[in-house]
Amino acid sequence: MLWRAEDFDQTIASAKAEALGYAAEQPDMTFAGLVQAYRLFDEPRHGAEVFSLVRESGLEAQNLPDFDTGKERQGDTSSDA
């Protein structure tokens, strides 16, 4: 979701309200309590970065934990060339 807000607290409040409303409309969904915010550095346009999450770790890449549960709503785009 894209929110115009004065600060992160306002953004988080908007995101939480949206998530709670969405989850309430879904019979098999519960809001887990996690919302995140990301400040856009560019105006929304084709190719603009709208979310980024970078984690620092002392682990080698092959030793990083796998956070996927197998039930994420995401897809493999490696065949889309």
PERAKA-V131179 format. One record per backbone hydrogen bond with DSSP energy under -1.0 kcal/mol. NH is the residue of the N-H (numbers start at 0). CO is the residue of the C=O. E is the energy in kcal/mol with one decimal. If there is no record, write none. Layout:
nh = (NH;NH)
co = (CO;CO)
e = (E;E)
This chain:
nh = (10;11;12;13;14;15;16;17;18;19;20;21;22;23;24;25;28;47;62;63;73;79;80)
co = (6;7;8;9;10;11;12;13;14;15;16;17;18;19;20;22;25;44;59;60;71;76;78)
e = (-1.9;-3.2;-2.2;-2.1;-2.6;-2.8;-2.2;-2.2;-2.7;-2.8;-2.3;-2.7;-2.7;-2.0;-1.0;-1.0;-1.5;-2.3;-2.0;-1.4;-1.6;-1.8;-1.1)
